[in-house]
Amino acid sequence: MAMTWLGNIETSTCWAHHTWSDFATDSQSDPLVAVLPIHGFADHGLGLPLDSEEVVGSEILRRAIHHLLPDTGLRVLPALRFGLAPYPSCVFGIDPETAHDLIDEIAASVMASGFKKLVFYSTSPWNEAWIDAASRDQRANLGLQTFVINVSGLNLDFHPGSSTRSHVQAIASQLLGAVPVAPLRPAEVTDAGFRPGNWRRPPPCTPDPSLNAAELLAAASRRLARLLTEVRTKPPLGEPVTSIPTPSRVQSAATPAPLGSAQLWPGHRSSYLPHLTLDALEALPDKDRALVVIPTGAIEQHGHHLPVGVDAILGQAWLNAALEKVGTQARIWVAPPITYGKSNEHTGFPGTVHLSAKTLRRVLLAQARQLKQLGFRNLALLNTHGGNSSVLVYTLRELQTELGLRAGMVSHGYRPPVTDQENEYGFHAGEWETSLMLAVTEGLVRMERATCEYPARLTDPGELRPENAPATYSWISRDISVSGTMGDATRASPVNGRRWFDEASTALAQRLIALAAESR
């Protein structure tokens, strides 16, 4: 599979590709290391798209892991794309309190999944201090063994005061196939020598034609591979430190793919706001009449047979397919996805990463405020995780009233032709979701593990049910399912999945077109 749908990640180490059963088994073997990539969106004076941090940072990590295959002992979480954004040259940021809560909740979920070591791999110069503080909090409060690797420690640096900024510019330019564009606005920097300085608008970086981007990338990836090996071999907390083995396999591993072969994310990149430069984003015409889609998903258990990334994967798949069908009929943009969701109902199933309701709300509010500041007025949430719905609904009302935005939920509204029992109580990892995953990424589905398990039956006496009834009871998955499946996954088929996916994505495209037209 060429793409993970969730980022440029070495597929075998991708956290989102494993089932909760895999995590349960892994936790009983050699300790694994979780890696959380953290990328920001900012104009660093490079004259390149706002997501250059992720373009460069993810490719370094992917190649570093390639050096260490086949047995890396790593699980790479979906990238966290929301961090501090202290200057006007940054976009899609969150406040420090939300940032700390966000990373604390992800770390707690990682630890609950049986991991003892967590690496924060960060590309943003504006996040280094925050991550340092947060990682120490988790060491003290959770007893989690935390590590920090900043891209600046790999002899590459996005900081506008760094002498190696031209190095990341060279790598990003070649990976993107883009020529740096001179910024339209002058630099705005004060107190550059008075830590931390005030870098409101970074000075432009002049491209250096003498730099060899391929060599710079190769050196950074080899160094990251060595650092990750040291993290893996460092004794657990409480054990004495011994000598660090030399990771000779870093040098002897197969050569990674040539520079320029990075999988640029997402598939709908031409509609993805961070693929623009800051000048281009600010200069977009008719933003007040454009429609911005914010994807919201989750990383949570989906039975023994599906990976924990189902909701986030399907959300990106829907958008890719729907936007292809929209074509040029409407001007629709996509904001950075909120990949992690409110999934605490799946507590107890390893691999689930969940946020609290208050943190999810604050992340969404921050993105909405940023989009309004940029000039957008019409927001549509494409949500693929039912556990998010209640939080999103009351937060959308807040966006409507407090921010004056036209904001609501968008969905395909498609109902698959399944049995009444499946339609009513097959709402998680059942025939529908399993068939869709067989259609969009069959290699991640393990049908030999599929089960049928319902939380209730239509013929049950009384009217009290976990869902879809006059009286419902609050539940977590362990209350109503042993396997984590709620539905009949054994009936799933790729043929049905392809048909349902096509019909539903067509319906979603039509809905997006209608919403965009109403925005005008």
BABA-27041 format. One line per field, with one value per residue (C-alpha): residue number from 0; residue in three letters; chain; x, y, z. Coordinates in Angstrom, 3 decimals. Last residue first. Example, Ala and Ser with C-alpha at 12.3 -4.5 7.8 and 13.67 -1.06 7.14 Angstrom:
2
n: 1,0
res: Ser,Ala
chain: A,A
X: 13.670,12.300
Y: -1.060,-4.500
Z: 7.140,7.800
% end
This chain:
520
n: 519,518,517,516,515,514,513,512,511,510,509,508,507,506,505,504,503,502,501,500,499,498,497,496,495,494,493,492,491,490,489,488,487,486,485,484,483,482,481,480,479,478,477,476,475,474,473,472,471,470,469,468,467,466,465,464,463,462,461,460,459,458,457,456,455,454,453,452,451,450,449,448,447,446,445,444,443,442,441,440,439,438,437,436,435,434,433,432,431,430,429,428,427,426,425,424,423,422,421,420,419,418,417,416,415,414,413,412,411,410,409,408,407,406,405,404,403,402,401,400,399,398,397,396,395,394,393,392,391,390,389,388,387,386,385,384,383,382,381,380,379,378,377,376,375,374,373,372,371,370,369,368,367,366,365,364,363,362,361,360,359,358,357,356,355,354,353,352,351,350,349,348,347,346,345,344,343,342,341,340,339,338,337,336,335,334,333,332,331,330,329,328,327,326,325,324,323,322,321,320,319,318,317,316,315,314,313,312,311,310,309,308,307,306,305,304,303,302,301,300,299,298,297,296,295,294,293,292,291,290,289,288,287,286,285,284,283,282,281,280,279,278,277,276,275,274,273,272,271,270,269,268,267,266,265,264,263,262,261,260,259,258,257,256,255,254,253,252,251,250,249,248,247,246,245,244,243,242,241,240,239,238,237,236,235,234,233,232,231,230,229,228,227,226,225,224,223,222,221,220,219,218,217,216,215,214,213,212,211,210,209,208,207,206,205,204,203,202,201,200,199,198,197,196,195,194,193,192,191,190,189,188,187,186,185,184,183,182,181,180,179,178,177,176,175,174,173,172,171,170,169,168,167,166,165,164,163,162,161,160,159,158,157,156,155,154,153,152,151,150,149,148,147,146,145,144,143,142,141,140,139,138,137,136,135,134,133,132,131,130,129,128,127,126,125,124,123,122,121,120,119,118,117,116,115,114,113,112,111,110,109,108,107,106,105,104,103,102,101,100,99,98,97,96,95,94,93,92,91,90,89,88,87,86,85,84,83,82,81,80,79,78,77,76,75,74,73,72,71,70,69,68,67,66,65,64,63,62,61,60,59,58,57,56,55,54,53,52,51,50,49,48,47,46,45,44,43,42,41,40,39,38,37,36,35,34,33,32,31,30,29,28,27,26,25,24,23,22,21,20,19,18,17,16,15,14,13,12,11,10,9,8,7,6,5,4,3,2,1,0
res: Arg,Ser,Glu,Ala,Ala,Leu,Ala,Ile,Leu,Arg,Gln,Ala,Leu,Ala,Thr,Ser,Ala,Glu,Asp,Phe,Trp,Arg,Arg,Gly,Asn,Val,Pro,Ser,Ala,Arg,Thr,Ala,Asp,Gly,Met,Thr,Gly,Ser,Val,Ser,Ile,Asp,Arg,Ser,Ile,Trp,Ser,Tyr,Thr,Ala,Pro,Ala,Asn,Glu,Pro,Arg,Leu,Glu,Gly,Pro,Asp,Thr,Leu,Arg,Ala,Pro,Tyr,Glu,Cys,Thr,Ala,Arg,Glu,Met,Arg,Val,Leu,Gly,Glu,Thr,Val,Ala,Leu,Met,Leu,Ser,Thr,Glu,Trp,Glu,Gly,Ala,His,Phe,Gly,Tyr,Glu,Asn,Glu,Gln,Asp,Thr,Val,Pro,Pro,Arg,Tyr,Gly,His,Ser,Val,Met,Gly,Ala,Arg,Leu,Gly,Leu,Glu,Thr,Gln,Leu,Glu,Arg,Leu,Thr,Tyr,Val,Leu,Val,Ser,Ser,Asn,Gly,Gly,His,Thr,Asn,Leu,Leu,Ala,Leu,Asn,Arg,Phe,Gly,Leu,Gln,Lys,Leu,Gln,Arg,Ala,Gln,Ala,Leu,Leu,Val,Arg,Arg,Leu,Thr,Lys,Ala,Ser,Leu,His,Val,Thr,Gly,Pro,Phe,Gly,Thr,His,Glu,Asn,Ser,Lys,Gly,Tyr,Thr,Ile,Pro,Pro,Ala,Val,Trp,Ile,Arg,Ala,Gln,Thr,Gly,Val,Lys,Glu,Leu,Ala,Ala,Asn,Leu,Trp,Ala,Gln,Gly,Leu,Ile,Ala,Asp,Val,Gly,Val,Pro,Leu,His,His,Gly,His,Gln,Glu,Ile,Ala,Gly,Thr,Pro,Ile,Val,Val,Leu,Ala,Arg,Asp,Lys,Asp,Pro,Leu,Ala,Glu,Leu,Ala,Asp,Leu,Thr,Leu,His,Pro,Leu,Tyr,Ser,Ser,Arg,His,Gly,Pro,Trp,Leu,Gln,Ala,Ser,Gly,Leu,Pro,Ala,Pro,Thr,Ala,Ala,Ser,Gln,Val,Arg,Ser,Pro,Thr,Pro,Ile,Ser,Thr,Val,Pro,Glu,Gly,Leu,Pro,Pro,Lys,Thr,Arg,Val,Glu,Thr,Leu,Leu,Arg,Ala,Leu,Arg,Arg,Ser,Ala,Ala,Ala,Leu,Leu,Glu,Ala,Ala,Asn,Leu,Ser,Pro,Asp,Pro,Thr,Cys,Pro,Pro,Pro,Arg,Arg,Trp,Asn,Gly,Pro,Arg,Phe,Gly,Ala,Asp,Thr,Val,Glu,Ala,Pro,Arg,Leu,Pro,Ala,Val,Pro,Val,Ala,Gly,Leu,Leu,Gln,Ser,Ala,Ile,Ala,Gln,Val,His,Ser,Arg,Thr,Ser,Ser,Gly,Pro,His,Phe,Asp,Leu,Asn,Leu,Gly,Ser,Val,Asn,Ile,Val,Phe,Thr,Gln,Leu,Gly,Leu,Asn,Ala,Arg,Gln,Asp,Arg,Ser,Ala,Ala,Asp,Ile,Trp,Ala,Glu,Asn,Trp,Pro,Ser,Thr,Ser,Tyr,Phe,Val,Leu,Lys,Lys,Phe,Gly,Ser,Ala,Met,Val,Ser,Ala,Ala,Ile,Glu,Asp,Ile,Leu,Asp,His,Ala,Thr,Glu,Pro,Asp,Ile,Gly,Phe,Val,Cys,Ser,Pro,Tyr,Pro,Ala,Leu,Gly,Phe,Arg,Leu,Ala,Pro,Leu,Val,Arg,Leu,Gly,Thr,Asp,Pro,Leu,Leu,His,His,Ile,Ala,Arg,Arg,Leu,Ile,Glu,Ser,Gly,Val,Val,Glu,Glu,Ser,Asp,Leu,Pro,Leu,Gly,Leu,Gly,His,Asp,Ala,Phe,Gly,His,Ile,Pro,Leu,Val,Ala,Val,Leu,Pro,Asp,Ser,Gln,Ser,Asp,Thr,Ala,Phe,Asp,Ser,Trp,Thr,His,His,Ala,Trp,Cys,Thr,Ser,Thr,Glu,Ile,Asn,Gly,Leu,Trp,Thr,Met,Ala,Met
chain: A,A,A,A,A,A,A,A,A,A,A,A,A,A,A,A,A,A,A,A,A,A,A,A,A,A,A,A,A,A,A,A,A,A,A,A,A,A,A,A,A,A,A,A,A,A,A,A,A,A,A,A,A,A,A,A,A,A,A,A,A,A,A,A,A,A,A,A,A,A,A,A,A,A,A,A,A,A,A,A,A,A,A,A,A,A,A,A,A,A,A,A,A,A,A,A,A,A,A,A,A,A,A,A,A,A,A,A,A,A,A,A,A,A,A,A,A,A,A,A,A,A,A,A,A,A,A,A,A,A,A,A,A,A,A,A,A,A,A,A,A,A,A,A,A,A,A,A,A,A,A,A,A,A,A,A,A,A,A,A,A,A,A,A,A,A,A,A,A,A,A,A,A,A,A,A,A,A,A,A,A,A,A,A,A,A,A,A,A,A,A,A,A,A,A,A,A,A,A,A,A,A,A,A,A,A,A,A,A,A,A,A,A,A,A,A,A,A,A,A,A,A,A,A,A,A,A,A,A,A,A,A,A,A,A,A,A,A,A,A,A,A,A,A,A,A,A,A,A,A,A,A,A,A,A,A,A,A,A,A,A,A,A,A,A,A,A,A,A,A,A,A,A,A,A,A,A,A,A,A,A,A,A,A,A,A,A,A,A,A,A,A,A,A,A,A,A,A,A,A,A,A,A,A,A,A,A,A,A,A,A,A,A,A,A,A,A,A,A,A,A,A,A,A,A,A,A,A,A,A,A,A,A,A,A,A,A,A,A,A,A,A,A,A,A,A,A,A,A,A,A,A,A,A,A,A,A,A,A,A,A,A,A,A,A,A,A,A,A,A,A,A,A,A,A,A,A,A,A,A,A,A,A,A,A,A,A,A,A,A,A,A,A,A,A,A,A,A,A,A,A,A,A,A,A,A,A,A,A,A,A,A,A,A,A,A,A,A,A,A,A,A,A,A,A,A,A,A,A,A,A,A,A,A,A,A,A,A,A,A,A,A,A,A,A,A,A,A,A,A,A,A,A,A,A,A,A,A,A,A,A,A,A,A,A,A,A,A,A,A,A,A,A,A,A,A,A,A,A,A,A,A,A,A,A,A,A,A,A,A,A,A,A,A,A,A,A,A,A,A,A,A,A,A,A,A,A,A,A,A,A,A,A,A,A,A,A,A,A,A
X: -22.536,-22.351,-25.416,-23.367,-20.657,-23.273,-24.796,-21.409,-20.489,-23.761,-23.240,-19.718,-20.985,-23.626,-20.981,-18.759,-21.671,-22.377,-18.715,-18.075,-21.195,-20.226,-16.610,-17.620,-20.248,-17.626,-15.007,-17.279,-18.448,-20.791,-18.287,-18.160,-21.573,-22.135,-20.640,-17.034,-14.764,-14.172,-15.872,-18.670,-21.376,-19.864,-16.256,-17.161,-18.051,-21.637,-24.137,-27.669,-30.468,-34.195,-36.413,-34.078,-31.336,-28.340,-27.382,-30.976,-33.924,-37.186,-38.362,-37.792,-34.963,-36.242,-34.315,-31.174,-28.590,-24.818,-24.293,-21.300,-20.348,-16.639,-13.834,-10.406,-9.980,-11.102,-7.883,-8.237,-5.171,-4.334,-7.846,-7.270,-10.108,-12.599,-11.859,-12.021,-15.489,-16.667,-15.382,-17.067,-20.462,-20.474,-19.479,-16.547,-18.916,-22.585,-24.076,-26.940,-29.757,-28.664,-27.246,-30.540,-32.553,-30.381,-28.056,-28.709,-26.200,-27.547,-25.967,-26.235,-22.965,-22.133,-21.675,-21.907,-22.429,-20.912,-21.952,-19.779,-20.812,-17.953,-19.917,-23.278,-22.433,-19.146,-20.847,-23.574,-20.799,-19.292,-22.580,-22.734,-19.054,-19.071,-22.149,-20.724,-17.214,-18.146,-19.746,-16.433,-16.293,-16.953,-16.842,-17.255,-18.343,-17.219,-18.372,-16.941,-13.328,-11.289,-7.979,-9.149,-12.247,-10.075,-7.957,-11.018,-12.421,-9.151,-8.923,-12.543,-11.949,-8.895,-10.790,-13.737,-11.511,-9.680,-12.896,-14.367,-11.251,-8.959,-8.459,-5.800,-6.921,-4.063,-4.904,-8.599,-9.373,-10.859,-12.984,-15.683,-12.831,-12.781,-13.144,-11.092,-7.609,-7.157,-8.366,-7.689,-5.821,-8.282,-9.796,-10.887,-13.896,-14.373,-17.157,-17.660,-13.923,-13.810,-16.576,-16.058,-12.348,-13.325,-15.624,-13.029,-10.201,-12.576,-14.143,-10.711,-9.461,-12.412,-12.074,-8.490,-9.352,-12.214,-10.360,-7.048,-7.269,-6.832,-9.612,-9.900,-9.748,-12.329,-12.195,-10.088,-9.536,-7.737,-10.411,-11.870,-12.631,-12.214,-12.593,-14.098,-13.827,-16.471,-15.723,-17.932,-15.968,-12.782,-13.743,-10.176,-7.164,-4.523,-3.927,-3.404,-1.100,1.034,1.161,2.296,-0.277,-0.207,-1.503,-4.994,-5.502,-7.533,-4.614,-3.452,-6.500,-4.303,-2.918,0.054,3.048,4.467,8.206,9.766,11.750,14.952,15.619,14.131,16.068,19.338,19.251,20.700,24.421,25.031,22.124,22.872,25.936,23.785,26.651,25.463,25.037,27.029,25.046,22.710,21.326,17.624,15.087,13.440,13.966,17.473,18.267,18.298,15.256,16.272,19.781,18.327,16.106,19.169,21.057,18.116,17.820,21.465,20.981,17.900,19.718,22.706,20.465,18.425,21.512,23.027,19.873,19.531,23.037,23.629,25.572,22.410,21.821,18.301,17.987,15.855,13.470,13.429,10.872,7.643,6.767,10.136,10.497,13.624,13.806,16.215,17.467,19.772,16.973,15.377,13.077,12.094,9.545,10.698,9.197,6.003,5.478,7.702,10.038,8.850,10.912,10.810,8.664,9.173,7.839,10.656,13.186,12.030,11.664,15.259,16.742,14.670,15.688,19.336,18.700,17.554,20.913,22.421,19.510,17.852,14.674,14.290,13.496,16.571,18.557,21.688,19.725,19.282,17.317,14.837,13.990,14.218,12.617,12.409,9.899,9.979,6.466,6.136,2.827,3.263,7.043,7.949,4.789,5.571,9.106,7.748,5.395,8.155,10.452,7.502,6.610,10.209,10.708,7.355,8.255,11.243,8.843,10.043,9.294,9.800,8.393,9.521,7.471,8.783,6.888,4.182,1.369,-1.602,-2.429,0.950,0.080,-3.322,-1.703,0.717,-2.144,-3.952,-0.869,-0.150,-3.594,-3.696,-0.353,-1.394,-4.749,-2.978,-0.389,-2.959,-3.524,-2.119,-3.646,-1.409,1.995,3.504,1.383,3.518,3.061,1.736,1.974,1.031,-1.546,-0.411,0.014,1.172,-0.428,1.508,4.680,5.163,8.782,10.596,12.531,12.734,12.775,13.913,16.303,17.391,13.773,12.939,15.349,13.903,10.362,11.565,13.460,10.496,8.093,10.234,10.692,7.090,5.762,7.792,6.998,3.299,2.982,4.044,7.378,8.956,11.407,10.776,9.613,5.975,4.237,2.250,3.534,4.565,4.657,5.614,4.706,6.958,6.012,8.806,8.181,9.041,9.923,6.878,3.681,2.790,3.062,0.238,-2.232,-1.124,-1.753,-5.189,-6.004,-5.428,-2.440,-2.429,-2.966,0.323,2.282,5.454,4.785,3.559,6.603,4.740,3.974,0.589,-2.871,-3.989,-1.249,-0.149,1.600,0.000
Y: 32.302,29.870,28.086,26.985,25.547,23.649,22.196,21.162,19.540,17.586,16.394,15.252,13.408,11.605,10.569,9.396,7.304,5.663,4.895,3.604,1.450,-0.121,-0.699,-2.097,-4.390,-5.974,-5.952,-8.100,-7.944,-10.616,-11.784,-8.283,-8.724,-5.839,-4.235,-5.432,-4.764,-8.483,-8.805,-6.357,-4.516,-3.404,-3.607,-1.053,1.606,2.331,5.003,3.701,4.490,5.141,5.892,3.733,4.075,3.181,1.132,-0.104,0.186,-0.490,-3.783,-7.303,-8.068,-8.873,-6.084,-7.458,-5.640,-5.074,-7.323,-9.582,-11.196,-11.864,-11.196,-12.678,-14.517,-11.272,-9.546,-6.092,-3.881,-5.156,-4.340,-0.602,1.268,-1.484,-3.934,-0.939,-0.108,-3.690,-3.711,-0.406,-1.530,-5.177,-4.423,-2.514,-0.304,0.521,-2.869,-2.310,-0.741,-1.313,-4.713,-5.870,-4.401,-6.290,-4.367,-2.109,0.632,3.976,7.035,10.400,11.486,13.663,17.338,18.839,22.531,25.996,29.353,31.477,34.304,33.570,33.359,32.177,29.921,28.696,27.918,25.992,24.072,23.262,21.748,19.545,18.641,17.381,15.248,13.821,12.858,9.351,8.701,8.862,9.786,13.530,15.807,19.219,21.978,25.581,28.730,32.137,32.161,35.373,34.214,35.336,33.194,30.202,30.800,31.126,27.883,26.042,27.197,26.273,22.767,22.250,23.629,21.281,18.216,19.193,19.656,16.363,14.476,12.993,9.331,7.070,3.448,1.034,-1.097,-1.814,-0.970,2.422,2.227,4.558,7.022,7.701,11.463,12.083,12.041,12.939,16.541,17.078,20.109,22.300,21.336,23.853,23.852,26.117,24.495,22.819,22.463,18.762,17.732,14.093,14.204,16.017,13.166,10.431,12.074,13.327,9.934,8.282,10.843,10.160,6.420,6.458,8.565,6.285,3.039,3.939,1.265,-1.436,-3.909,-7.660,-8.048,-5.356,-1.723,-0.161,3.567,6.361,8.946,11.235,14.883,16.351,20.153,21.167,24.820,26.268,29.443,32.534,34.560,33.366,35.160,35.449,33.736,36.371,35.296,31.694,32.661,34.833,32.085,29.557,27.004,23.239,24.049,24.771,21.313,21.491,20.646,18.092,15.846,12.754,14.192,13.986,13.885,10.385,10.979,9.857,13.076,11.782,8.220,5.308,4.189,2.236,-1.138,-1.299,-1.576,1.869,1.794,-1.873,-0.777,0.513,0.640,-0.780,1.725,0.798,0.175,2.436,0.860,-0.050,2.155,3.429,1.070,0.646,2.624,0.225,1.624,5.240,4.548,2.926,5.965,8.203,6.076,6.121,9.899,10.254,8.122,10.141,13.457,12.335,11.017,14.212,16.402,14.148,14.279,18.046,18.757,22.428,24.582,26.217,28.036,29.425,32.817,32.599,35.504,37.187,35.762,37.631,37.996,36.664,38.275,37.082,34.105,35.201,38.746,38.460,38.680,41.482,42.447,40.747,41.825,40.779,42.515,41.293,39.728,36.735,35.504,32.170,29.025,26.699,23.626,19.943,19.283,16.941,19.181,22.391,20.749,19.473,22.786,24.808,22.436,23.220,26.958,27.043,25.635,28.915,29.324,32.649,31.873,28.590,25.778,23.794,20.877,19.501,16.507,18.063,20.886,18.200,17.915,14.566,14.432,11.347,10.147,7.202,7.287,7.535,9.280,12.492,12.959,11.570,13.048,16.478,16.240,15.576,18.555,20.993,19.888,19.826,23.433,24.634,22.944,23.927,27.252,25.719,23.293,19.882,17.661,13.975,13.286,9.800,7.663,4.725,2.398,1.292,-0.985,0.614,2.529,4.246,5.417,6.588,8.609,10.141,11.189,12.763,14.655,15.868,17.377,18.779,20.539,21.946,23.105,25.025,26.417,27.832,26.173,26.789,26.511,29.229,30.753,33.911,36.033,34.687,32.385,29.281,26.528,23.040,21.315,18.855,15.796,13.156,9.724,7.536,5.729,2.323,1.307,-1.934,-1.502,-5.105,-5.179,-2.495,-0.026,1.994,2.170,3.685,6.534,6.942,7.373,9.704,11.984,11.934,12.859,15.806,17.322,17.249,17.761,20.931,22.102,22.218,25.975,25.712,27.250,30.722,29.608,32.524,30.216,30.642,28.347,25.156,22.977,19.345,16.889,13.260,10.949,7.883,4.903,2.542,-1.153,-3.261,-6.841,-9.119,-8.964,-5.447,-6.622,-9.140,-6.555,-4.086,-6.631,-7.409,-3.688,-3.899,-2.303,0.122,3.283,2.807,2.878,0.774,-1.507,1.409,3.647,6.925,9.803,10.690,9.466,7.777,5.180,5.540,3.251,0.000
Z: -1.846,1.041,-0.334,-3.346,-1.081,0.912,-2.278,-3.671,-0.364,-0.315,-3.871,-3.052,0.033,-2.034,-4.557,-1.685,-0.367,-3.727,-4.368,-0.856,-0.922,-4.242,-3.227,0.147,-1.327,-3.563,-0.779,1.397,5.006,6.379,9.028,10.506,12.091,14.459,17.564,17.558,20.545,21.006,24.396,23.671,25.610,28.880,27.617,24.952,27.489,28.227,29.152,29.244,26.818,27.192,24.192,22.052,19.424,21.599,24.702,25.008,27.396,25.549,27.042,25.751,23.264,19.760,18.055,19.646,21.736,21.991,18.950,18.313,15.032,14.581,12.092,12.895,9.571,7.925,8.843,7.235,6.765,3.278,2.061,2.159,0.454,-0.378,2.419,4.772,3.459,3.926,7.510,8.276,6.991,8.139,11.721,13.194,15.217,14.588,13.828,16.242,14.212,10.631,11.494,13.049,10.189,7.718,5.415,2.428,3.290,4.509,2.909,4.652,3.047,6.002,6.831,10.299,10.878,10.907,9.508,11.728,14.051,16.455,19.718,18.405,15.474,16.903,20.236,18.444,16.722,20.131,21.279,18.212,18.192,21.768,21.096,17.881,18.916,20.079,16.688,14.881,11.175,11.452,8.428,10.034,7.670,8.147,6.355,7.364,6.196,6.447,7.927,11.364,10.915,10.094,13.181,15.405,14.000,14.543,18.154,18.832,17.446,19.663,22.677,22.164,21.780,24.971,26.951,25.775,26.818,24.203,23.423,21.986,21.631,20.947,23.967,24.636,28.250,27.488,24.342,25.700,26.213,22.485,22.280,19.168,17.649,13.971,14.043,10.370,9.015,7.079,3.716,1.086,-1.209,-4.176,-6.141,-9.522,-10.101,-9.270,-6.884,-7.823,-6.961,-3.776,-2.793,-3.313,-1.386,1.287,1.888,2.021,4.546,6.836,6.272,7.536,10.599,11.589,10.867,12.567,15.283,12.672,11.888,12.612,16.390,16.982,16.004,18.743,18.645,16.813,16.084,13.448,12.751,9.267,9.024,5.675,4.655,2.327,0.381,0.463,3.027,1.358,-1.825,-3.114,-1.516,-0.664,2.946,1.905,-0.963,1.310,3.948,1.356,0.328,0.970,4.457,3.043,1.535,-1.688,-4.016,-1.454,-1.766,-1.360,1.874,2.222,-0.062,-0.331,-0.569,-3.864,-4.456,-2.960,-4.025,-2.054,0.992,0.632,2.327,5.822,6.442,7.929,10.360,11.084,13.022,15.881,18.393,21.677,24.528,27.612,30.762,32.733,35.891,36.006,37.755,34.600,31.698,30.275,27.093,24.145,22.322,22.949,21.682,18.569,18.016,18.186,15.643,13.233,13.674,12.695,9.606,8.622,9.038,6.961,4.164,4.059,3.842,1.164,-0.954,-0.554,-1.859,-1.093,-3.574,-4.905,-1.575,-1.504,0.258,3.389,3.843,7.259,9.670,10.446,14.106,15.285,18.707,20.476,22.834,24.172,23.572,20.558,17.985,19.986,17.115,13.865,11.267,7.819,4.823,3.199,-0.216,0.448,-2.325,-3.670,-3.170,-6.203,-5.695,-6.429,-2.965,-1.972,-3.730,-2.095,1.291,1.233,0.063,2.544,5.327,4.519,4.087,7.710,8.774,10.039,12.417,13.243,11.308,13.210,10.781,11.825,10.468,12.107,13.409,16.851,15.216,14.149,17.823,19.544,22.980,25.189,27.762,30.173,31.625,35.405,34.817,36.818,36.867,33.435,31.987,33.400,32.043,28.567,28.839,29.765,26.945,24.552,25.358,25.021,21.627,20.148,18.489,16.687,15.014,13.825,16.805,17.557,21.012,21.951,24.335,26.348,28.706,26.298,27.466,25.714,28.899,28.518,25.017,26.226,29.028,26.520,24.223,27.162,28.334,24.772,24.404,27.927,27.417,24.034,25.399,28.155,25.739,23.273,19.907,16.456,12.992,11.517,12.200,10.624,12.969,15.835,18.840,17.096,19.684,18.567,16.405,13.770,15.983,13.542,13.640,16.077,15.042,16.653,17.050,17.942,14.705,13.550,9.737,9.353,10.988,7.958,6.800,10.173,9.496,6.006,7.323,10.063,7.663,5.286,8.080,9.173,5.709,4.483,8.014,8.508,4.971,5.892,5.332,1.718,0.594,0.537,3.215,5.578,8.334,7.338,9.765,10.210,13.034,13.272,16.158,15.452,18.359,18.560,20.719,21.766,22.274,25.285,24.319,24.480,26.542,25.359,21.759,22.200,23.543,20.877,18.140,19.608,19.463,15.737,14.014,11.079,13.153,15.011,11.727,12.083,9.120,6.968,7.147,7.545,5.158,6.596,7.521,4.295,4.908,1.324,-1.135,0.000
% end
